[in-house]
């Protein structure tokens, strides 16, 4: 999973965020702010796909892999035909060193149409999977289709 974001240089935006209370007198990181913000949205709208995607990615960036896995499982429940949801599920399983379910989720992602094999080989979230011969076999099997 990867996240590409842009920083806002907008003074109005920074004024707005600076008026939000900060936990225990500490400065809150942008990532923590987003996690809290998206969690609040999900309390009211638990099936909000776009928010679930960003929230799951942020949990992973924060190192909360088990929580990210729960979100990715929910996304696959909500979007069973979505190759990206299955790909992200494979990443979450891999980060938790659950190689068999990771391979299963990755296979499903490819079967559903995920075809960015180059990124798959570069994705650091899949590092624990790359040394498994089944990973290379999966790439060979689908690379020629």
PyMOL commands that set and color helices and strands:
alter all, ss='L'
color gray80, all
select helices_A, chain A and resi 11-18+23-25+30-44+49-61+65-78+83-95+99-111+117-122+124-130+133-143
alter helices_A, ss='H'
color red, helices_A
deselect
rebuild
show_as cartoon
